[in-house]
C-alpha cells in the first residue's frame, strides 16, 4: 500500500459528520492507501474551528477524523525542503510567484516523503518542483 498526503480542503470534504459533494471525487484517490496530513493542516483545521465557533461536539468529530490519518510532524528535512522550494518558486509560465506559506509547508511535507498531494486547490501547488498533485479541480 502507498501513502498520500491530504490537503486541508480534502480533509474537510471527507468529514463524516458534514460530507461535502466533492467527497465522492476524492474517495477513489484515497481508497486502499495510507492517509497522512501535514502538521500545518492540523493547525489550519483548528484555526477554522476557532474562527467559525465550532462547538465541542464538532471539534470532537474533527479530532476523531484526524485520528484516521498519520500527522507528518515538523522535522529538519522538511525545513530544508521548504527552504529549497521557497527559494526557487516559479509558476508554470516562468514568472516569479509567491506561494502561500502554509501551502508551501504542506508541499514540503509531500515532497520530502515522496507522497502525492491530494488537493482540490491544484493552482495553489502548480509548478512546485518534485510535487505530484492528485486533483479533480480544473
Secondary structure, 3 states (H helix, E strand, C coil): CCEEEECHHHHHHCCHHHCCCCHHHHHHHHCCCEEEEEHHHHHHHHHHHHHCCCCHHHHHHHHHHHCCCEEECCCHHHHHHHHHHHHCCCCCCCCCCCCCHHHHHHHHHHHHCCCEEECCCHHHHCCCCCCCEECCCC
